[in-house]
Amino acid sequence: MKKIYLILLMAFPLFTFGQELVSINDAKPLEVKGFKMYPNPAYGDEVYITTKTNGNKEIQIFDVFGEVVLHQRIATNTLNISKLVPGVYVLQVTENKKTMTRKLVIK
């Protein structure tokens, strides 16, 4: 019985040190206002991306390995995704130094 208490007393400092709070950057990222992306999941060759200002957008699409599979600048709200194979992607839209990231599913 004493061995169990001894083991618990030795393990207690490990548990308490693991509970320290870590400070993080609380600044809110600048996000694109009025962001909409449809259809999602996408079945065709196009995805429509609209924002409040509908300005020029820089689009990057990443695969599940984090590799950029599509990088385009668009002035309209239509993104051509015909070169992408069906799967799950991460879409990153940058407009006026503001960025929005969303999951994109292509069927």
HELIX and SHEET records of a PDB file:
HELIX    1   1 LYS A    2  PHE A   17  1                                  16    
SHEET    1   A 3 LYS A  36  TYR A  38  0                                        
SHEET    2   A 3 GLU A  46  THR A  50 -1                                        
SHEET    3   A 3 THR A  78  ASN A  80 -1                                        
SHEET    1   B 4 VAL A  68  ILE A  74  0                                        
SHEET    2   B 4 LYS A  57  PHE A  62 -1                                        
SHEET    3   B 4 GLY A  87  GLU A  95 -1                                        
SHEET    4   B 4 LYS A  98  ILE A 106 -1                                        
END                                                                             
